[in-house]
Amino acid sequence: MKINMLTPDTEGNLAWPAFNRNRKSIVAVGNFDGVHRGHAAVLKRTVDLAKSYGATSVAIIFDPRPEVVHRYAKAHDGAQLPADETYADPDALTGIEQRLRLIEGYGIDRVIVVRYTLEFGAKSYQYFIGQLVGRIGMRTLVLGTDAHMGRNRAGDVKSIATLADATRVFELDVVDDRGPGERRVPLRNTPEAAEALDRVNDPDSGLTKAERRALSKKTPNRLVRAWSSTYVRYLLGRGRAAQAAEILGRPHAVEGTVVSGKQRGRTLGFPTANVGENVQGYMPADAVYAGWLVDLGAEPNDLPNPESEGESNAESNAAAETERTGKRYPAAISIGTKVTFGEPEERILEAYAIVDGEKDGLETAAAGGIGEALDPQSAGWIDLYGHRVRVEFLEYLRPQIHFDGPQALVDELKRNVAETLKICNASE
């Protein structure tokens, strides 16, 4: 998979890469944040059409997400997001490197990553489609059902279909990427609102149609697709990792670098990998989860800088990633603050990896009573300082709670770790 990183000029124009003039392109356009099952449907259709026509499959994605650029402009009197500024995007489900790896898995031939700017976003959808046809030979544009593009998001599926019929220079292929209907999410994400709408969304809640309608009207909300990045964020914000995984088609994951902590976990017999700042990916709600810790080795540096132009051969990227990727460890994952020890309220991500030497005792503990079967002082230790890791979330275990002291915390951690191994074993 070839990757082109493009930055618009001050007028919002792109210097498009060279394409084979004798081969047409089948093009998918979108943010593809999370690369969930709806996105997968669009990408698979793009690849299938390209194969049937003997064309090149192309995905065009935007980084940063348009919402981030417009949010920055709104907060800074219409200013452009500086090219050299690392702007936090806490709502992004996946970082750009994660998105590219996931998209590659669907067999896309080429990805064009466009740095989204205000000037680029001011271009009309007619102009953008004209560029796709004229510069990269687009034969077919593949979109999801509620796609929008161009200035003020004016280019919806209906408008683009009209343009395709009128010009006859490209075709529009619309993919049903909605999933099983729609879901309601609160306009204000309070626990009370979320609980009410969870009942509205649940077909087995026992509510009548009238009760469902009344509860929905009482709680300000909006409809979103069941397969959407918005709904995945909502579920993760509620700690519902397993439900989010159903939409993503895989466990939700974040990536970051392991940094040195205060080593309090090691003194308790539960040494954790502390994932530092600049974590890529959406952080779920504060809680304890069962999941996986994947050692990616040295931090990767095989993708081009988003600010630079040029190409990267992702086949060699994928080979490097495979070589880097080390062992997967079942892990009890904690997100939150260390309230038990009265430490400052700094939100951190920690993962306790279960090494091979612990598994016999843990499996005994999981099968029948924790007791003496699990001895945390015999826990192994993996030196991951400075390593890039991926943390995958399988299931929610419990909320973050305050313990009366270290021993109460250790007893609970024993239960959490034993349950984690049971869940991970079942997921393999």
JONORFEN-V553917 format. One record per residue. N is the residue number from 0. PSI is psi in whole degrees, -180 to 180 (none if undefined). OMEGA is omega as a letter, one per 30 degrees, with the letter a starting at -180 (* if undefined). Layout:
BEGIN
n:N psi:PSI omega:OMEGA
n:N psi:PSI omega:OMEGA
END
This chain:
BEGIN
n:0 psi:124 omega:l
n:1 psi:146 omega:a
n:2 psi:127 omega:l
n:3 psi:130 omega:l
n:4 psi:116 omega:a
n:5 psi:137 omega:l
n:6 psi:124 omega:l
n:7 psi:154 omega:l
n:8 psi:-174 omega:a
n:9 psi:-15 omega:l
n:10 psi:-1 omega:a
n:11 psi:10 omega:a
n:12 psi:151 omega:a
n:13 psi:144 omega:l
n:14 psi:91 omega:a
n:15 psi:145 omega:l
n:16 psi:162 omega:l
n:17 psi:136 omega:l
n:18 psi:156 omega:l
n:19 psi:115 omega:a
n:20 psi:-18 omega:a
n:21 psi:4 omega:a
n:22 psi:124 omega:a
n:23 psi:169 omega:a
n:24 psi:143 omega:l
n:25 psi:121 omega:a
n:26 psi:130 omega:l
n:27 psi:137 omega:a
n:28 psi:134 omega:l
n:29 psi:174 omega:l
n:30 psi:-36 omega:a
n:31 psi:36 omega:l
n:32 psi:120 omega:a
n:33 psi:-24 omega:a
n:34 psi:59 omega:a
n:35 psi:-173 omega:a
n:36 psi:-30 omega:l
n:37 psi:-45 omega:l
n:38 psi:-39 omega:a
n:39 psi:-39 omega:l
n:40 psi:-41 omega:l
n:41 psi:-45 omega:a
n:42 psi:-43 omega:l
n:43 psi:-41 omega:l
n:44 psi:-39 omega:l
n:45 psi:-46 omega:l
n:46 psi:-44 omega:a
n:47 psi:-44 omega:l
n:48 psi:-41 omega:a
n:49 psi:-42 omega:l
n:50 psi:-41 omega:a
n:51 psi:-30 omega:a
n:52 psi:-3 omega:a
n:53 psi:36 omega:a
n:54 psi:177 omega:l
n:55 psi:130 omega:l
n:56 psi:129 omega:a
n:57 psi:134 omega:l
n:58 psi:130 omega:l
n:59 psi:121 omega:a
n:60 psi:164 omega:a
n:61 psi:136 omega:l
n:62 psi:121 omega:g
n:63 psi:170 omega:l
n:64 psi:141 omega:a
n:65 psi:-38 omega:a
n:66 psi:-37 omega:a
n:67 psi:-43 omega:a
n:68 psi:-44 omega:a
n:69 psi:-33 omega:l
n:70 psi:-42 omega:l
n:71 psi:-44 omega:a
n:72 psi:-40 omega:l
n:73 psi:-36 omega:a
n:74 psi:-11 omega:a
n:75 psi:42 omega:l
n:76 psi:42 omega:l
n:77 psi:12 omega:a
n:78 psi:152 omega:l
n:79 psi:144 omega:l
n:80 psi:119 omega:a
n:81 psi:139 omega:a
n:82 psi:-29 omega:a
n:83 psi:11 omega:a
n:84 psi:132 omega:l
n:85 psi:105 omega:a
n:86 psi:122 omega:a
n:87 psi:135 omega:l
n:88 psi:78 omega:a
n:89 psi:-16 omega:a
n:90 psi:-6 omega:l
n:91 psi:126 omega:l
n:92 psi:-35 omega:a
n:93 psi:147 omega:l
n:94 psi:170 omega:a
n:95 psi:-40 omega:l
n:96 psi:-42 omega:l
n:97 psi:-45 omega:a
n:98 psi:-44 omega:a
n:99 psi:-41 omega:l
n:100 psi:-41 omega:a
n:101 psi:-41 omega:l
n:102 psi:-39 omega:l
n:103 psi:-33 omega:a
n:104 psi:-18 omega:l
n:105 psi:3 omega:l
n:106 psi:17 omega:l
n:107 psi:136 omega:a
n:108 psi:-37 omega:a
n:109 psi:138 omega:l
n:110 psi:133 omega:l
n:111 psi:115 omega:l
n:112 psi:115 omega:a
n:113 psi:124 omega:l
n:114 psi:114 omega:a
n:115 psi:128 omega:l
n:116 psi:166 omega:l
n:117 psi:-39 omega:a
n:118 psi:-40 omega:l
n:119 psi:-43 omega:a
n:120 psi:-18 omega:l
n:121 psi:-8 omega:l
n:122 psi:146 omega:l
n:123 psi:159 omega:l
n:124 psi:-30 omega:l
n:125 psi:-41 omega:l
n:126 psi:-46 omega:a
n:127 psi:-45 omega:l
n:128 psi:-37 omega:l
n:129 psi:-38 omega:l
n:130 psi:-41 omega:a
n:131 psi:-40 omega:a
n:132 psi:-47 omega:a
n:133 psi:-34 omega:a
n:134 psi:-33 omega:a
n:135 psi:13 omega:l
n:136 psi:42 omega:a
n:137 psi:125 omega:l
n:138 psi:-42 omega:a
n:139 psi:136 omega:l
n:140 psi:124 omega:a
n:141 psi:123 omega:a
n:142 psi:157 omega:l
n:143 psi:172 omega:a
n:144 psi:-31 omega:a
n:145 psi:28 omega:a
n:146 psi:147 omega:l
n:147 psi:148 omega:l
n:148 psi:163 omega:l
n:149 psi:179 omega:a
n:150 psi:130 omega:a
n:151 psi:23 omega:l
n:152 psi:34 omega:a
n:153 psi:-22 omega:a
n:154 psi:82 omega:l
n:155 psi:179 omega:a
n:156 psi:-41 omega:a
n:157 psi:-46 omega:a
n:158 psi:-41 omega:a
n:159 psi:-37 omega:l
n:160 psi:-40 omega:l
n:161 psi:-42 omega:l
n:162 psi:-42 omega:l
n:163 psi:-43 omega:a
n:164 psi:-37 omega:a
n:165 psi:-39 omega:a
n:166 psi:-31 omega:a
n:167 psi:28 omega:l
n:168 psi:-9 omega:l
n:169 psi:165 omega:l
n:170 psi:152 omega:l
n:171 psi:128 omega:l
n:172 psi:114 omega:a
n:173 psi:126 omega:a
n:174 psi:134 omega:l
n:175 psi:101 omega:a
n:176 psi:20 omega:a
n:177 psi:-26 omega:a
n:178 psi:-160 omega:a
n:179 psi:71 omega:l
n:180 psi:-151 omega:a
n:181 psi:161 omega:l
n:182 psi:155 omega:l
n:183 psi:132 omega:l
n:184 psi:147 omega:a
n:185 psi:148 omega:l
n:186 psi:-33 omega:l
n:187 psi:114 omega:a
n:188 psi:66 omega:l
n:189 psi:157 omega:l
n:190 psi:-38 omega:a
n:191 psi:-44 omega:l
n:192 psi:-42 omega:a
n:193 psi:-41 omega:l
n:194 psi:-41 omega:l
n:195 psi:-45 omega:a
n:196 psi:-25 omega:l
n:197 psi:-37 omega:l
n:198 psi:-39 omega:l
n:199 psi:-40 omega:a
n:200 psi:-23 omega:a
n:201 psi:113 omega:a
n:202 psi:-18 omega:a
n:203 psi:19 omega:a
n:204 psi:-14 omega:a
n:205 psi:1 omega:l
n:206 psi:141 omega:l
n:207 psi:168 omega:l
n:208 psi:-40 omega:a
n:209 psi:-43 omega:l
n:210 psi:-39 omega:l
n:211 psi:-43 omega:a
n:212 psi:-42 omega:a
n:213 psi:-42 omega:a
n:214 psi:-37 omega:l
n:215 psi:-42 omega:l
n:216 psi:-31 omega:a
n:217 psi:-26 omega:a
n:218 psi:109 omega:l
n:219 psi:127 omega:a
n:220 psi:176 omega:l
n:221 psi:155 omega:l
n:222 psi:138 omega:l
n:223 psi:159 omega:l
n:224 psi:145 omega:l
n:225 psi:-39 omega:l
n:226 psi:89 omega:l
n:227 psi:153 omega:l
n:228 psi:-36 omega:l
n:229 psi:-45 omega:a
n:230 psi:-34 omega:l
n:231 psi:-44 omega:l
n:232 psi:-43 omega:a
n:233 psi:-47 omega:a
n:234 psi:-45 omega:l
n:235 psi:-36 omega:l
n:236 psi:-18 omega:l
n:237 psi:3 omega:l
n:238 psi:10 omega:a
n:239 psi:71 omega:a
n:240 psi:-40 omega:a
n:241 psi:-41 omega:l
n:242 psi:-38 omega:l
n:243 psi:-39 omega:a
n:244 psi:-32 omega:l
n:245 psi:-37 omega:l
n:246 psi:-38 omega:a
n:247 psi:-27 omega:a
n:248 psi:11 omega:a
n:249 psi:166 omega:l
n:250 psi:142 omega:l
n:251 psi:144 omega:a
n:252 psi:150 omega:l
n:253 psi:159 omega:l
n:254 psi:147 omega:l
n:255 psi:-178 omega:a
n:256 psi:137 omega:a
n:257 psi:129 omega:a
n:258 psi:165 omega:l
n:259 psi:134 omega:l
n:260 psi:-156 omega:a
n:261 psi:0 omega:l
n:262 psi:26 omega:l
n:263 psi:-34 omega:l
n:264 psi:-36 omega:a
n:265 psi:-38 omega:l
n:266 psi:-24 omega:l
n:267 psi:-4 omega:a
n:268 psi:8 omega:l
n:269 psi:73 omega:a
n:270 psi:132 omega:a
n:271 psi:154 omega:l
n:272 psi:117 omega:a
n:273 psi:116 omega:a
n:274 psi:123 omega:a
n:275 psi:-161 omega:a
n:276 psi:173 omega:l
n:277 psi:40 omega:l
n:278 psi:132 omega:l
n:279 psi:124 omega:a
n:280 psi:159 omega:a
n:281 psi:127 omega:a
n:282 psi:120 omega:l
n:283 psi:177 omega:a
n:284 psi:152 omega:l
n:285 psi:123 omega:a
n:286 psi:-180 omega:l
n:287 psi:132 omega:a
n:288 psi:156 omega:l
n:289 psi:139 omega:a
n:290 psi:-152 omega:a
n:291 psi:146 omega:l
n:292 psi:122 omega:a
n:293 psi:123 omega:l
n:294 psi:116 omega:l
n:295 psi:4 omega:l
n:296 psi:-147 omega:a
n:297 psi:147 omega:a
n:298 psi:130 omega:a
n:299 psi:150 omega:l
n:300 psi:40 omega:a
n:301 psi:9 omega:l
n:302 psi:145 omega:l
n:303 psi:151 omega:l
n:304 psi:132 omega:a
n:305 psi:-19 omega:a
n:306 psi:-16 omega:a
n:307 psi:156 omega:l
n:308 psi:161 omega:l
n:309 psi:-173 omega:a
n:310 psi:158 omega:l
n:311 psi:137 omega:l
n:312 psi:108 omega:a
n:313 psi:-11 omega:l
n:314 psi:-44 omega:l
n:315 psi:-32 omega:l
n:316 psi:-45 omega:a
n:317 psi:-39 omega:l
n:318 psi:-42 omega:l
n:319 psi:-39 omega:l
n:320 psi:-42 omega:l
n:321 psi:-41 omega:l
n:322 psi:-37 omega:a
n:323 psi:-39 omega:a
n:324 psi:124 omega:l
n:325 psi:-146 omega:a
n:326 psi:149 omega:l
n:327 psi:128 omega:a
n:328 psi:130 omega:l
n:329 psi:140 omega:a
n:330 psi:136 omega:l
n:331 psi:122 omega:a
n:332 psi:133 omega:l
n:333 psi:131 omega:l
n:334 psi:126 omega:l
n:335 psi:-156 omega:a
n:336 psi:155 omega:a
n:337 psi:71 omega:a
n:338 psi:-27 omega:a
n:339 psi:-35 omega:a
n:340 psi:10 omega:l
n:341 psi:30 omega:a
n:342 psi:164 omega:a
n:343 psi:150 omega:a
n:344 psi:73 omega:l
n:345 psi:121 omega:a
n:346 psi:124 omega:a
n:347 psi:158 omega:l
n:348 psi:124 omega:l
n:349 psi:144 omega:l
n:350 psi:125 omega:l
n:351 psi:109 omega:a
n:352 psi:134 omega:l
n:353 psi:112 omega:a
n:354 psi:167 omega:a
n:355 psi:-39 omega:a
n:356 psi:-20 omega:a
n:357 psi:-17 omega:a
n:358 psi:-36 omega:a
n:359 psi:-48 omega:l
n:360 psi:-37 omega:a
n:361 psi:-40 omega:l
n:362 psi:-36 omega:l
n:363 psi:-42 omega:a
n:364 psi:-43 omega:a
n:365 psi:-30 omega:a
n:366 psi:-30 omega:a
n:367 psi:83 omega:l
n:368 psi:128 omega:a
n:369 psi:-61 omega:l
n:370 psi:-129 omega:a
n:371 psi:-3 omega:a
n:372 psi:-27 omega:a
n:373 psi:115 omega:l
n:374 psi:103 omega:a
n:375 psi:-23 omega:a
n:376 psi:-15 omega:l
n:377 psi:6 omega:a
n:378 psi:141 omega:l
n:379 psi:170 omega:l
n:380 psi:130 omega:l
n:381 psi:125 omega:l
n:382 psi:102 omega:a
n:383 psi:11 omega:a
n:384 psi:129 omega:l
n:385 psi:-3 omega:l
n:386 psi:149 omega:l
n:387 psi:133 omega:a
n:388 psi:154 omega:l
n:389 psi:131 omega:l
n:390 psi:118 omega:a
n:391 psi:135 omega:a
n:392 psi:119 omega:l
n:393 psi:-57 omega:a
n:394 psi:150 omega:l
n:395 psi:134 omega:l
n:396 psi:-50 omega:a
n:397 psi:163 omega:l
n:398 psi:168 omega:l
n:399 psi:127 omega:a
n:400 psi:162 omega:l
n:401 psi:132 omega:l
n:402 psi:152 omega:a
n:403 psi:-22 omega:l
n:404 psi:179 omega:a
n:405 psi:-39 omega:a
n:406 psi:-40 omega:l
n:407 psi:-37 omega:l
n:408 psi:-43 omega:l
n:409 psi:-44 omega:a
n:410 psi:-41 omega:l
n:411 psi:-39 omega:l
n:412 psi:-36 omega:l
n:413 psi:-46 omega:a
n:414 psi:-43 omega:a
n:415 psi:-42 omega:a
n:416 psi:-41 omega:l
n:417 psi:-42 omega:l
n:418 psi:-36 omega:l
n:419 psi:-47 omega:a
n:420 psi:-39 omega:l
n:421 psi:-43 omega:a
n:422 psi:-43 omega:a
n:423 psi:-41 omega:l
n:424 psi:-40 omega:a
n:425 psi:-25 omega:a
n:426 psi:-14 omega:a
n:427 psi:none omega:*
END
